[in-house]
Amino acid sequence: MPAFHQVGEKQLPNPILYMAWSPNRDLIALANTSGELLLHRLANFQRVWSLLPNENTGKEITSLAWRPDGKVLAFSVGDTKQVVLCDAEKAEILHLFPVEYPASCMHWMEVQDDSSTLSSFSESEDESSRFLPKLPSLPKSYSTTSKIFSEEKSDEVTNLLGEVRLNILVVGGPSGFVELYAYGLYKIATLSGISGTCRSLGLSSDLKSLSVITEIRSTEDNPEIHYIQLDTGLLSSCLPELTKMARKFTHISTLLQYLRLSLTCMCEAWEDILMQMDLRLTKFVQEKNTSTQVQDEFLELLLWGHASPELQALLMNQLTVKGLKMLGQSIDSSYSSIQKLVISHLQSGSEALLYHLSEVKGMALWKEKFQPLGLDPAAIEDAIVAVGSFTLKASELLQVIDKSMKNFKAFFRWLYVAMLRMSEDHVPPELNKMTQKDLAFVADFLSEHFSANEELFDRKGKYFNVERVGQYLKDEDEDLVSPPSMEGNQWVTFVKQSTYLKDSPLLFPTYPKKSLHFVKRMMEGSIDLCLQKPAEVIGHSVKQAVCLPLYTVPESSENRPRLFELPSLWNDKKACMHYVVFCMPEISPSKICILRRATDPNRSVPNGLVALNLNTPLNSSIDDETPAPAASADSSYSCLDARFYDDETLTVVLRSLEDDENKMRVLAQLHLHSALSWEEEFTWDLTLRLEQQTEGIPVQGLTWGNQSREMDNIKAQFVAVNGIRKVACVLSANLRHVRVFEMDAEEEEEEEERVDESQEMSSDQDRLEDTMTNQSDAGEGGDGVRGAEEAQVAGQGSRDILDETAGSDTL
């Protein structure tokens, strides 16, 4: 029976560029050349969903990474230079963020820390949820743009953050570009000083170091592959503080996104029809022949009920009674929607933002703990002031909306009655009554809003600005066309007259001449300074511990997908070790090299390099005393791909060097326990590449056993494995043919057989007990001792039968 159980196979229409198993589920993600992201299930390689390329995300997927809990899948897009977080359950875009360079590789790891220091953070999260109300969901019409705040998710931020334990997404690209994102959302470090293009990344689970495989190109020689280990000791030594800060800043980042989307919803609620009154009045000024002011025309209609022919034509032919009703309904609906969004979304989001920033300021003042991470109290205070100004501007908008709704309601009611009288239509009795107070209210509205403004025409192409709400929603740097008048405001007068309050830092500045969008941009800029400072400080603390030049890349392999190419990285969490697996086919075609280094750069590891010899009989052990068959004794293989299955097992795809047709492929599991316990030491000469000093590399044999399988009818080239789920996926050389395996199928079948045997034995025991019960019931009327003896004999006989059965099954 083959060592691995095949559970699925498929020919795909488009070549596969990247594949990655889910950490804890039998799901594999695939990205193809058409920019499509696919998710398949292990059983029969059934497709779960597919995510087609679109304008928002992009069309050129360059790398994949699973969040450690398997609930979120990250993929990078080269043409749009961004990283996208996707919900693994529903194929929904949760979040995306831009990066400076197209990401060429990603790695998402979870911190393994058994200390109890992080347990208190969950309590602090609960405290914030007790103090702050849940943010209301965004309107359904807009929730499709960002699922972070969709109506189905009440705990949006918590869902994206996942568990309290810190997880970090590492993103790498060309020109030494490497960035670290806490929870895949907040950038905690921007690294510098790395040469070449990143091809593989591996952050240790103890946060002490980061392994990077880079490709350095030169104009003269072939590209060189280097292994770089970076010292990230600050992350490890400040883990509790880093976790606290990262969660807070992630909350702040998502709240900023929430405010952006809320403001966008407000802009969508404001309609262009609201500008109709301004545009029609401007046209009226340009076409009328008299020198009378528009304000005087409307005041004459208000006081005497008479309208000039020009005004009557404007009202009855252009605006019309029906159009006036539609305009009034649009203004009422639009203003009400904007008002609700300001109260429920902007204000609640700003309050939550102030709360979290205030907590971050308290953290920054604890300099002993948080100053090494780059928290600046002064910058955080500026951000708090900016959020306060944004809150005041939102309150100002509410006052303008409330005043405008009252003005328009009174104005449209009067104008509607006047137009009905012009057309000699019936005026409803409830509208015909108008008090002296109503007349004064409309007169004040006309005098304030209906005076032609030549300067405004030069700026905006219109003479009037009757509609005052839209100017707050314009994303412009210009001042407001009609800022609110502060005359008669007792508080403003009191502050100006007070020597102490006039320049007090306790009062938030108001920016009365600026729009809400402008103040929002100021707030974002201040908060971004807070968010960026720790990333710079932490990034500068990361230093290069070692750089090892390994080998050159032959030009013949330049067209192969970079993610599939060796070297591959592995982090042994228990032993705190980095492993690097690579081959040098031009120098040693039948050897696999394994480099290991301690995650702590200050700890030296003896015997850090070994080469595994693949010239070993396929079905024998190198330690076996039994000679191998003559046909297989001379077999030799070269490694096409190698991935760590677990801490002591390597899954490889091998090619037979004796196969002239280049078709024979073998999938094998190599057990490394004995091979990694070598005693020879390799002396590095860092002035030379490793391929130039291969003679001194210790060589070890391998124990293959029966953990191998020939790949029939597939030209296997690459493999992706998951040792936790015990699965593997083999990809052909043409990148279209995949085959999936359960790697420990025999052990599972043996376990199922043992379960069946135990179930049979338990059923036999049940039948025995039933027999004894029946016999004892039958003997109740006779000799009790005799009945008991018969039952005992029957029970002994049944147990003998069971023992014999169990013995035969064991044999």
RORODREN-326201 format. One line per 5 residues: number of its first residue (from 1); their letters; for each residue x, y, z of C-alpha. Coordinates in steps of 0.5 Angstrom, whole numbers. Example, Ala and Ser with C-alpha at 12.3 -4.5 7.8 and 13.67 -1.06 7.14 Angstrom:
% RORODREN-326201
1) AS) 25,-9,16; 27,-2,14 $
***
This chain:
% RORODREN-326201
1) MPAFH) 0,0,0; 3,7,-2; 5,11,4; 1,17,3; -6,17,1 $
6) QVGEK) -9,21,-5; -15,24,-4; -16,29,-10; -13,31,-16; -15,37,-21 $
11) QLPNP) -13,40,-28; -13,47,-27; -15,52,-33; -10,57,-31; -3,56,-28 $
16) ILYMA) -2,57,-20; 3,62,-18; 2,61,-10; -1,56,-6; -1,56,2 $
21) WSPNR) -5,51,7; -9,54,12; -6,53,19; -11,49,22; -16,47,17 $
26) DLIAL) -16,43,11; -17,49,6; -11,51,1; -11,58,-2; -9,58,-9 $
31) ANTSG) -7,64,-13; -7,64,-21; -4,68,-27; -11,71,-28; -11,75,-21 $
36) ELLLH) -16,70,-19; -16,68,-11; -18,60,-10; -20,57,-4; -20,49,-4 $
41) RLANF) -22,44,1; -18,37,2; -23,32,0; -24,31,-7; -20,38,-8 $
46) QRVWS) -27,41,-8; -27,49,-9; -30,53,-3; -30,60,-7; -26,64,-12 $
51) LLPNE) -25,72,-11; -24,75,-18; -20,81,-19; -23,88,-19; -21,95,-19 $
56) NTGKE) -21,96,-12; -16,90,-10; -12,89,-17; -10,84,-22; -3,81,-20 $
61) ITSLA) -3,77,-14; 4,77,-11; 4,73,-5; 0,69,0; -1,69,8 $
66) WRPDG) -6,66,13; -7,69,20; -5,64,25; -12,62,27; -14,61,20 $
71) KVLAF) -20,66,20; -17,71,15; -13,70,9; -8,76,7; -6,77,-1 $
76) SVGDT) -1,82,-4; -3,85,-10; 3,88,-15; 0,93,-20; -4,97,-14 $
81) KQVVL) 1,96,-9; -3,94,-3; -4,88,2; -11,86,2; -14,82,8 $
86) CDAEK) -20,77,6; -25,73,10; -24,66,9; -31,64,11; -34,69,6 $
91) AEILH) -29,71,1; -31,78,3; -25,84,3; -24,86,11; -19,91,10 $
96) LFPVE) -13,93,5; -8,98,6; -2,101,1; 5,99,1; 11,103,-2 $
101) YPASC) 13,97,-6; 10,91,-9; 10,85,-4; 14,79,-6; 13,75,0 $
106) MHWME) 9,75,7; 9,71,13; 4,72,19; 6,69,26; 3,69,33 $
111) VQDDS) 7,70,39; 8,64,43; 9,67,50; 7,63,56; 7,68,61 $
116) STLSS) 1,71,65; 3,78,63; -2,78,57; -8,76,61; -9,83,64 $
121) FSESE) -10,86,57; -16,82,56; -19,85,62; -17,92,59; -21,91,53 $
126) DESSR) -27,89,57; -26,96,61; -26,100,54; -32,96,52; -36,98,58 $
131) FLPKL) -34,105,58; -36,106,50; -42,104,47; -42,100,41; -41,104,34 $
136) PSLPK) -47,104,30; -47,100,23; -46,104,17; -52,104,12; -53,98,8 $
141) SYSTT) -52,102,2; -45,103,3; -43,97,8; -40,93,1; -34,98,1 $
146) SKIFS) -31,96,7; -34,90,11; -30,92,18; -37,96,20; -42,92,16 $
151) EEKSD) -49,91,20; -48,83,21; -42,85,25; -43,88,32; -36,87,35 $
156) EVTNL) -32,89,28; -25,91,31; -25,85,36; -26,80,30; -21,83,26 $
161) LGEVR) -16,83,32; -18,76,34; -15,74,40; -11,78,45; -5,74,44 $
166) LNILV) 0,78,39; 0,76,32; 5,80,27; 4,80,19; 11,81,16 $
171) VGGPS) 11,84,9; 17,84,4; 19,87,-3; 24,90,-7; 30,94,-5 $
176) GFVEL) 30,91,2; 23,93,4; 21,90,10; 15,92,14; 11,89,21 $
181) YAYGL) 4,90,22; 1,88,29; -5,84,27; -4,85,20; -7,92,21 $
186) YKIAT) -2,97,25; 5,98,22; 9,97,28; 16,97,25; 19,99,18 $
191) LSGIS) 26,96,17; 32,99,13; 39,97,11; 37,90,8; 40,89,1 $
196) GTCRS) 36,86,-5; 29,83,-6; 26,79,-1; 24,72,-3; 22,69,4 $
201) LGLSS) 21,72,11; 21,68,18; 20,72,24; 21,67,30; 15,66,35 $
206) DLKSL) 19,69,41; 20,75,37; 28,75,38; 30,75,31; 27,75,24 $
211) SVITE) 30,71,18; 30,74,11; 32,71,4; 34,76,0; 36,76,-8 $
216) IRSTE) 42,81,-9; 43,83,-17; 49,85,-20; 50,87,-27; 56,83,-28 $
221) DNPEI) 54,76,-25; 48,72,-23; 44,74,-18; 46,72,-11; 42,69,-5 $
226) HYIQL) 44,71,2; 41,69,9; 40,75,13; 38,75,21; 36,81,24 $
231) DTGLL) 36,82,31; 29,84,34; 30,84,41; 26,90,43; 20,87,40 $
236) SSCLP) 21,81,45; 24,85,51; 18,90,51; 12,84,49; 7,86,54 $
241) ELTKM) 8,94,52; 8,92,45; 2,88,45; -2,94,49; 0,99,44 $
246) ARKFT) -1,95,38; -8,94,40; -10,101,42; -7,103,36; -11,98,32 $
251) HISTL) -17,101,35; -15,108,33; -14,106,26; -20,102,25; -24,108,28 $
256) LQYLR) -21,113,23; -23,108,18; -30,109,21; -30,116,21; -28,116,14 $
261) LSLTC) -33,112,12; -39,116,16; -36,122,12; -37,119,6; -44,117,7 $
266) MCEAW) -46,124,9; -43,126,2; -47,121,-1; -53,123,3; -52,130,0 $
271) EDILM) -55,131,-7; -54,136,-13; -61,138,-13; -60,142,-7; -56,147,-11 $
276) QMDLR) -62,148,-16; -64,154,-12; -57,157,-12; -56,156,-20; -63,158,-22 $
281) LTKFV) -63,165,-18; -56,166,-21; -59,165,-28; -65,169,-26; -60,175,-24 $
286) QEKNT) -56,174,-31; -62,174,-35; -67,179,-32; -67,186,-35; -68,190,-29 $
291) STQVQ) -63,193,-24; -68,191,-18; -64,186,-13; -67,179,-13; -67,180,-5 $
296) DEFLE) -72,186,-6; -76,182,-11; -77,177,-6; -79,182,-1; -84,185,-5 $
301) LLLWG) -87,178,-6; -87,177,1; -90,184,4; -95,186,-2; -96,179,-6 $
306) HASPE) -94,182,-12; -88,179,-17; -85,182,-23; -86,178,-29; -79,176,-29 $
311) LQALL) -79,173,-22; -86,170,-24; -83,167,-30; -77,164,-26; -82,161,-20 $
316) MNQLT) -88,158,-25; -84,156,-31; -77,154,-29; -78,152,-21; -85,150,-22 $
321) VKGLK) -90,148,-16; -88,141,-17; -81,142,-17; -81,146,-11; -84,140,-7 $
326) MLGQS) -79,136,-10; -74,140,-8; -77,141,-1; -77,134,0; -70,133,-2 $
331) IDSSY) -67,138,3; -71,135,8; -69,128,7; -62,129,6; -61,134,12 $
336) SSIQK) -65,129,16; -60,123,14; -54,128,15; -56,130,22; -57,122,24 $
341) LVISH) -50,120,21; -47,126,25; -50,125,32; -50,117,31; -43,116,28 $
346) LQSGS) -39,122,28; -40,124,35; -40,117,38; -33,115,33; -30,121,36 $
351) EALLY) -31,120,43; -28,113,42; -22,116,39; -21,121,44; -22,115,50 $
356) HLSEV) -17,111,46; -12,117,45; -12,119,52; -11,112,54; -5,112,50 $
361) KGMAL) -2,118,53; -3,115,59; 2,110,57; 7,115,54; 7,118,60 $
366) WKEKF) 10,111,63; 17,113,60; 20,107,63; 16,102,60; 13,105,53 $
371) QPLGL) 19,110,52; 23,105,48; 17,104,43; 17,111,41; 11,114,44 $
376) DPAAI) 11,121,44; 7,125,49; 7,131,46; 5,128,39; -1,124,42 $
381) EDAIV) -3,131,46; -3,134,39; -7,128,36; -12,129,42; -13,137,41 $
386) AVGSF) -14,135,33; -20,130,35; -23,135,39; -23,140,34; -26,135,29 $
391) TLKAS) -32,134,35; -33,141,35; -33,142,28; -39,136,27; -43,140,33 $
396) ELLQV) -42,146,29; -45,143,23; -51,140,27; -53,147,29; -52,149,21 $
401) IDKSM) -57,143,19; -62,145,25; -62,152,23; -62,151,15; -68,146,16 $
406) KNFKA) -72,151,20; -71,157,15; -72,152,9; -79,149,12; -81,156,13 $
411) FFRWL) -79,159,6; -82,154,2; -88,154,6; -89,161,4; -86,161,-3 $
416) YVAML) -91,154,-4; -97,159,-2; -95,164,-6; -94,160,-13; -101,157,-11 $
421) RMSED) -104,164,-11; -100,166,-18; -103,160,-21; -110,161,-18; -110,154,-15 $
426) HVPPE) -113,152,-8; -109,154,-2; -110,149,4; -113,153,10; -107,150,14 $
431) LNKMT) -102,153,10; -106,160,9; -105,162,16; -98,166,17; -97,170,23 $
436) QKDLA) -93,176,24; -87,172,27; -87,168,21; -87,174,16; -81,176,20 $
441) FVADF) -77,170,20; -78,169,12; -76,176,12; -69,175,16; -68,169,11 $
446) LSEHF) -69,173,5; -64,179,7; -59,174,10; -59,169,4; -61,172,-2 $
451) SANEE) -56,178,-3; -52,177,-10; -45,176,-8; -40,178,-14; -34,175,-10 $
456) LFDRK) -38,169,-10; -39,169,-17; -32,169,-19; -30,164,-14; -36,159,-15 $
461) GKYFN) -39,161,-21; -46,163,-17; -48,169,-14; -52,166,-8; -50,161,-3 $
466) VERVG) -57,159,0; -55,152,1; -50,152,7; -49,145,9; -46,142,3 $
471) QYLKD) -40,147,4; -38,143,10; -38,137,6; -33,139,0; -26,136,1 $
476) EDEDL) -23,143,-1; -17,147,2; -21,154,1; -25,157,7; -32,156,8 $
481) VSPPS) -37,161,3; -41,163,8; -38,161,15; -43,162,21; -43,168,25 $
486) MEGNQ) -41,168,32; -44,175,33; -48,175,40; -45,168,42; -44,169,49 $
491) WVTFV) -38,164,50; -34,166,44; -34,173,47; -33,171,54; -27,167,51 $
496) KQSTY) -24,173,47; -24,177,53; -21,172,58; -14,173,59; -13,166,61 $
501) LKDSP) -18,162,57; -16,166,50; -10,162,49; -11,156,54; -9,149,52 $
506) LLFPT) -15,146,55; -20,149,50; -20,146,43; -19,150,37; -25,151,33 $
511) YPKKS) -23,153,26; -29,157,24; -28,158,17; -26,151,15; -30,145,12 $
516) LHFVK) -31,139,16; -27,135,11; -21,140,12; -21,139,20; -22,131,19 $
521) RMMEG) -15,132,14; -12,135,20; -14,130,25; -11,124,21; -5,128,20 $
526) SIDLC) -4,129,27; -6,122,29; -1,119,23; 5,122,26; 3,118,33 $
531) LQKPA) 2,112,29; 9,113,25; 13,115,30; 13,108,34; 14,104,27 $
536) EVIGH) 21,109,26; 24,108,33; 22,100,33; 25,100,26; 32,103,27 $
541) SVKQA) 33,99,33; 33,92,29; 40,91,27; 43,86,22; 46,80,26 $
546) VCLPL) 49,76,21; 49,76,13; 51,69,10; 52,69,2; 50,62,0 $
551) YTVPE) 50,61,-8; 48,64,-14; 42,63,-18; 43,60,-25; 39,64,-31 $
556) SSENR) 36,58,-33; 31,58,-27; 29,66,-28; 22,64,-30; 20,60,-25 $
561) PRLFE) 15,63,-19; 19,66,-14; 15,63,-8; 16,56,-10; 24,57,-10 $
566) LPSLW) 28,55,-5; 31,57,0; 25,56,5; 25,58,12; 22,54,18 $
571) NDKKA) 22,56,26; 22,51,31; 18,54,37; 20,49,42; 28,49,41 $
576) CMHYV) 28,57,39; 31,55,32; 31,58,25; 32,53,20; 34,54,12 $
581) VFCMP) 33,49,7; 36,50,0; 40,46,-5; 46,48,-10; 44,44,-16 $
586) EISPS) 50,47,-20; 55,45,-15; 52,39,-11; 46,36,-15; 44,30,-10 $
591) KICIL) 45,34,-3; 40,38,1; 43,43,5; 40,45,12; 42,51,16 $
596) RRATD) 40,53,23; 41,58,28; 38,60,34; 33,65,35; 37,69,40 $
601) PNRSV) 43,72,36; 47,72,42; 46,65,43; 51,60,38; 49,54,36 $
606) PNGLV) 54,48,34; 54,44,28; 50,50,24; 50,47,17; 49,40,14 $
611) ALNLN) 48,37,8; 44,31,7; 46,26,2; 40,24,-3; 44,18,-6 $
616) TPLNS) 41,13,-1; 36,7,-3; 29,9,-3; 26,3,1; 32,2,6 $
621) SIDDE) 36,6,12; 43,9,11; 44,5,18; 41,-2,16; 46,-7,16 $
626) TPAPA) 42,-11,10; 45,-9,4; 40,-6,-1; 38,-9,-8; 43,-8,-13 $
631) ASADS) 38,-4,-18; 37,1,-12; 44,1,-9; 46,6,-15; 40,11,-15 $
636) SYSCL) 41,18,-14; 36,24,-14; 36,31,-14; 31,36,-10; 26,40,-14 $
641) DARFY) 23,43,-7; 23,42,0; 19,44,6; 19,43,13; 13,38,15 $
646) DDETL) 14,39,23; 20,40,27; 24,34,25; 21,32,18; 22,35,11 $
651) TVVLR) 17,34,6; 21,33,-1; 20,33,-9; 25,29,-12; 28,27,-19 $
656) SLEDD) 31,21,-21; 38,23,-24; 38,16,-28; 32,18,-31; 33,20,-38 $
661) ENKMR) 26,22,-40; 26,27,-34; 19,24,-32; 21,20,-25; 19,24,-19 $
666) VLAQL) 18,22,-12; 15,25,-6; 18,23,0; 18,25,8; 25,25,11 $
671) HLHSA) 26,24,18; 32,29,21; 32,27,28; 39,23,27; 41,27,21 $
676) LSWEE) 41,34,25; 45,31,31; 52,31,27; 58,33,31; 62,36,25 $
681) EFTWD) 63,43,25; 63,47,19; 68,54,19; 65,59,15; 69,64,11 $
686) LTLRL) 64,70,10; 68,73,5; 66,67,0; 60,64,-2; 58,58,1 $
691) EQQTE) 58,54,-6; 65,56,-6; 67,52,0; 62,46,0; 68,41,1 $
696) GIPVQ) 68,43,8; 60,42,9; 59,36,14; 55,30,10; 50,26,13 $
701) GLTWG) 45,20,11; 38,19,11; 33,14,14; 27,14,9; 24,8,11 $
706) NQSRE) 17,7,7; 15,14,7; 16,16,0; 11,15,-6; 13,15,-14 $
711) MDNIK) 9,21,-17; 5,17,-23; 2,21,-29; 5,28,-26; 11,31,-27 $
716) AQFVA) 11,34,-20; 16,40,-18; 13,44,-12; 10,42,-6; 6,45,0 $
721) VNGIR) 5,42,7; 1,43,13; 4,38,19; -1,40,24; -7,38,19 $
726) KVACV) -2,32,16; -4,34,9; 1,36,2; -1,39,-4; 4,37,-10 $
731) LSANL) 4,42,-16; 7,40,-23; 12,43,-27; 7,46,-32; 3,49,-26 $
736) RHVRV) -3,47,-28; -4,40,-25; -5,39,-17; -5,33,-13; -7,33,-5 $
741) FEMDA) -5,27,0; -6,25,7; 1,24,9; -1,20,15; -6,16,12 $
746) EEEEE) -4,9,15; -3,11,22; -10,14,22; -13,7,19; -10,3,24 $
751) EEERV) -13,8,29; -20,7,26; -19,-1,26; -17,-1,34; -23,3,35 $
756) DESQE) -27,-2,31; -24,-7,35; -26,-4,42; -33,-3,40; -34,-10,38 $
761) MSSDQ) -31,-12,45; -35,-7,48; -41,-10,45; -39,-17,46; -39,-15,54 $
766) DRLED) -46,-12,53; -48,-19,51; -45,-22,56; -48,-18,61; -55,-19,58 $
771) TMTNQ) -54,-26,59; -52,-26,66; -58,-22,68; -63,-27,64; -60,-33,67 $
776) SDAGE) -60,-29,74; -67,-28,73; -69,-35,71; -66,-38,77; -69,-33,82 $
781) GGDGV) -75,-38,84; -70,-44,85; -63,-45,88; -60,-38,89; -53,-41,90 $
786) RGAEE) -54,-46,84; -56,-40,80; -50,-36,82; -45,-41,80; -48,-42,73 $
791) AQVAG) -48,-35,72; -41,-35,74; -39,-41,70; -43,-37,64; -39,-31,65 $
796) QGSRD) -32,-34,65; -33,-38,59; -35,-31,55; -29,-28,58; -25,-34,55 $
801) ILDET) -28,-33,48; -27,-25,49; -19,-27,51; -18,-31,45; -21,-27,40 $
806) AGSDT) -17,-21,42; -11,-25,42; -12,-27,35; -14,-20,33; -7,-18,36 $
811) L) -3,-24,32 $
***
